[in-house]
Amino acid sequence: MIDHRRLGRELDLFVSDPLAGAGLPIWLPAGAAARHAVEEYVRELERRSGHQHVYSPPLGKRELFELSGHLGYFADDMFPPMRLSADDEVVLRPALCPHHALVFRARGRSYRELPLRIAELGGMYRSERSGVLGGLSRVRAISLNDAHTFCAPDQVGAEVVEILRLIRAAHAALGVRPAGFRLSVRGPAGRYVGDDAQWSYAENLLRGALDGVEYVEVPGEAAFYGPKIDIQIVDAAGRESTISTIQLDFDKPERFDLSYTDSDGSRRRPVMVHRSLVGSMERLFAYLIEVHEGAFPAWYAPVQLALLPVGDEQAGAAAELARRALDAGLRVEVDVAGSLGARVRDAARRRIPYLGVLGSREVADGRLALRLRGGRALDPMPVADVLALISGQVAARAADLLPPG
């Protein structure tokens, strides 16, 4: 069975060391390179859609999470507060929304600024039981692609529709195959904040945004502060989990006394829309490693091009070509250790998408014999054409290694 933990070890993507602690994986250079490429893509997608990025600390005063409601409703999933002095305790945050509420209230806001989209790829922490931890799919230190949109009530519907569009775009680029959409609403039991009218309004807004989308409605799975749309995936073992989410929240703006000046000069309360396009980097990559069996699309492959000189005489030409590839923005390695056959097999084992072999004839002609992941060999072509081909596929974030046609 395909297992991201086994592939992670074989491909040197991440390591789980007992000395670091359960649920605290360490990203190795290959995994970090792939993750960095994905993070860059997501940030740019958000920037182009009007998001503003911030940085906020991964912990805060106990009072912050008392005000947000997390300590009252979510304490079992949080790490214990750390006492610094008799009247000063800090807590590892279980979510980014309290800090983003502070971003909104850092100064006065006008209706002209709305919707205000605050985004961050930030750290948060959950006190997961050791028995449920595993690989990247369940961890205690979480790097979340998160954003909070502060908008007027009449902007919420359009904002949710736009978030769904961004989620679909990100999934298509990454190769995520959603298993279904879920509308999570209140159940008959459970602890929820807010009144019935707010909940009914919020649930109906999300139903409207899902018009034309096949989904299931799941009572009892809402967040304590509001209903949500969850987009589900299924891993290689058949386990279902949430990768992307949109959540409506009327509670945090009330708790943090958030307001903006409306067109008539009155003070109005914004609605907070929580959303994550691709979830946490950990859960996302647990899924991507399995769905691609470690053979990532070229644009986020850890190494995009491996260069193999046939002999020592071609080593200098390989190093010069590697420099040109690096200057073109590609991730490239030169492999000179061992026989050519062994190096070809190692590149295949590592799922490197493009493999360039340089013999004496290729060096003399200024050409490169390119092999694709999977074994297909292309006729030797000018080096500039090779770099243009790979760069084009990477820039297009294409799923295939060759352009169509």
N, C-alpha and C positions, 0 to 999 in steps of 0.2 A: 504494500500500500504506500502511496505517496505521503510523505510526512515532512513538513517543513523543518522539523528539528534535525532529522537525518541529513536532508539536503543542506541545511545551514552549516552543519559540521563539514560535510564533504566539499562545499564550495567556499568555506572560510568566510561566511557572511556574518555570523555572530557566535558568541560563546556564552555559556552559562556556567560560571565558576562558583562552587559552593562557598568559597571565601568571599565573593562579592555579595552573596545572599540569594535566597530563592526569589524568583520573580524579578530579578534585576539583571537582565542580559546585557552583555557588552557588545556593541557593534564593532566588528573588525573592519579593516580598510575596505575590503570589497563590498561588504554590506553598507558601510557608511557612504561609499561612492554612489551606489544605487539610490540610497535614501536621499542623499543630497540632490541628485538630479530630480527626483520626484518632488522634494520640497520646493526647489526652484520653480518647477512647473506650476505647482499649486499656488505659490505666492504670486506668480505672474498672472495666472488666471484670475485670482482675487483682485489684484491691482487693476486689471483691465475692466473689472466689473464694478469698480468704485469703492473697493475696500481700502481702509487705511490700517496699516500694520503698527502694532505696538509691542513693547516688551514689558512684562510684569513679573514680579518675584514669585517663586513657587511656594512661598509660605506667607502667612500673615498673622496678625494678632488674633487671639481667640475671639475678641469682640466682633471682628469682621465676619466670622462664620456664625456667630450667634445672630447677628443682624440679618445675614443672608438666609438663615433658616437651616443651613446644613448641619449644624451641631444639634439642632432639635429634631430633624427628620432623617439625618443621614449619618449619625455619629458612629454606628456600628461598622461602617465602611471606611472610617477615617482612622488615621494613626493618632495616638494619644497626644494631647498638647505637651509642649516642651516648656517647662518653667524656667525662666531666666532670672526672675526675682520674685519677691512676694506678690507684686502686683503687675507682673509682665509675663504673659504666656504667649507662645507662638505655635501655629498649627501648620503642618504640611497641607496644602490645599487639595481638596478632592475635585475641584472644578475651577474654571477660569472666570466664570460669570461675575463673582463678587468684585474682582479687580477691574473688570471691564465696566461695571457700574460706576466705579470710582473714576474711570477715564471719562465717562459721560458727564459726571458732576464736577469735573475739574474746573469748569467755568460755566457761565451762563450759556444756554443754548437757544437758538431760534428755530422756528418752523422751517426756515429756509435751508437749514442744515440737514433736514430729514429727507429720506432715511439716512441715518448715520451708521455706517458699517465699520465696525472695529474688529480686526482680525489678528490672530496670533497663533503661531505654532509653539505652544508652551507646555511646560511640565506640570503634571499633577500626580497625586499619589492616592492609591486605594489600598486599604489594609485587607487584601485578599487572603483567604485561608490557604495554608501551604498545600493542602490536598488538591486544590483546583488550579494551581499554577502549572504552566507548561510552555516551554519555548518562548515564542513571541505572542502567542494568542491570549494568554492570561498572565499579566505582569502586575507588579506593584508600582513601578515608576513608569508613567504613561506620558508620551509626547503627543499631544492632541492637536490636530488641525481644527481650530475652533474659531468661531466668529459670533458676534452679537450685533444685531441690527436694532437700532432704536428708531422707531417710526411712529407716525400718527396712526390712530386706529384705522382710518380709511386707506392706508397704504399697505396694510398687512397682507391682504390677498395677493396683490401684485408682487410683493416681495417674496412670498412663498413660491409663487410660480417661477420667478426668476431664479431662486435657489435650486429648484428642481431642474431647471435647464443647466445650471452650472454643474450639478451632480452628474447629470447624464454626460456632459462633455468630459468631465474628469474620468468617469468610469470607462468611456470609450477609449480615451488615450492610454489608460493604464492596463486595459484588458480585464476590467472587473465585469463579471457577469451576474447581475442581481438575480436572486432567486424569487423575489417578490417584494411588494410594498405592504406595510402594516400601519394602520391608524390605531395608535395606542391611546385609549380614553380611560376615564375614571371607572373604577369598579364599585360594587356595593360595599366593599370593605376597603380599608386602607386609610392612610393619613394624608389628606390633601389640604392645601391652603386655597383661599379664595372662596367666592360665593357661587351658588348654582348658576346665576345669570352669566357670570364671566366664563365659567366652564362651558356652558351651552354655546355661547357666542364663539369661543375659541374652537371648540370641536366642529362647529358648522363651517367656520372659516377654512379649516383644514379639509373638510369633506369637499368644499367647493374647489379648492386648489387641486384636489385629486380627481376632478371631473374628467372622465375619459380614461382614467388609469385603473387597472384592475388591482384591487387591494382587499385585505381582510381587516375587519375591525376587531380589536382585542381589548375587551374591558379589563381594567386592573393593571395595565402595563404603562399607564401614563406616569410622567415624572410627578413629584409631589407638588410642583408649582404649575403644571399645565399639560395639555395633551401634546402628542407629537406624531410625526410621520417618521417611521423607521424603515430603512431600506435594508433588506436582509441578504446575506450570502450563506452558502453552504460549503463547508470545507471538504477535503478529500475523505474524511471519516463520516460524512453525513451530518455533522453538527451545524446547526443554524445559529447565526449571530448577526448582530447589527453592525453595519459598516458606515452608514451615513444616516444623519438624523436632522429633523427640523422640529423645533419645540417652541410653542408659544408660552409667554410668561407675562402675566399681569401682576404677579406678586413682587418680583424684585424691584420694579420701579416704585411700587408703594413702600416697600421696606426701606429703600435707600432715598426716598423722597425725591425722585428724579422728576424733573419738569423742564418744559421749554416754553418760550413765549410764542403764542399763536399770533395769527395775522391781526386779530382784534386787540392785541395787547394783554390778553388773559393768560394765566399760567395753566398749562395742560400737562397731563401725565402721558409719557410715551408708552408704547408696548415694546417689550423686549422679545426679539426672535433669536433663539439660540439655533445655531446650525453648524454641522460639520460635513464638509463635502466628501471626505475620504476616511473619517474616523482617526484613530490613533495610528502613528507610524508603525507601531508594533503589530497591531492586529492586521493592518493593511498588508504588511510584508509577509506575515504568516500566511495570508491568503494568496498573495501574488507569487510567492515561492512555490506554492503547491499548484496553482492553476497554470503556471507556465513551466512547471517542473524544473525550475531554476534557469530556464532559457528565456530571460527577460527580453522584451523588445530592445532593439539596439540603443534607443535613446536613453534608457536607464540601466543598460548592462554595465557592470562594474568595469570591465575592460571591453572596449568596442572593437579594437583592432590589435591582433597579435602579429608581430613581424618575426619571421623565422629565416635567418640567413642560412643558406645551405652549408657554407663553410666559413672559416675564419676570414677568408678574403672578402666576403660580403658583409662582415660585421660593421665596418665603417659606413657603408651605404645604408644599412638598416638603421644605424643610429641617426644618420642625417634625415632619413625618411620619417623616423619617429619624431624628430624635432619639428618637421613640417606638419605632421599630424597633430602634435600638441598645439602648434601655433594656430591650426584650424579649429581648435577647441575640442579635439577628440581625446578620449582616454585610450592610451596605447602602451603596449609593452613590447620589448624586444627579448626574445627567448633564445639563448645560445647554448643552454646546458643539455647535453645528451644528444642522441642520434636524432635525425630529422623525423623519423617515424615516431619516436617516443614523444617528441615535441608536438607533433600533429595530434597524437592521441591525447596528450595532456590538454591541449586547447579544446578538443572536443569534450573532454570530461568537464572542463570548466565552463562549457556552454558559451564560449566566446563567439560572437556573431560573425566576425570577419577575420580571416586568416590570410596573411600575405607571405608568400614564399619568394625569397630572393636568391636566385642562382646567378652564375656568371653571365649568362645570356641576358637575363632581365636587367642586371645592373648596367651592362654595356648598352642596352637599348633604352634605358630609362623607363622601364616598364615594371609591372608587378603582376604576378600570377595570384589571383585572388580566389580563395575558397570560402564558401558560405557555411555557416553552421548547418549541419545536416549532411555535408559532404560534397555538395555540388561545386564543381570547379569551373571558373570562368576563364575565357581566353585572356592571356596577358594583355594589359592595357596601360597606357601612359599613367604615370604616378599621379599627375594632376587630375586625371579622370577618375581614378580610384578615390582620391580624397573628396572630390566633388560628389561622387555617388554616395559615399558613406555619410558625408556631411548633410546631403540633401535628405536622406532617409531619417537621420537624427533630428534635423530641424523640423521636419514634417511630423515627427513623433509617430512614424509609420509602424504598423504591426509587422509588415513584411520587410525583408532585407533588400529587395530590389523594387524599383519603381514599377508601376503597372505598364503593360505593353511590351 
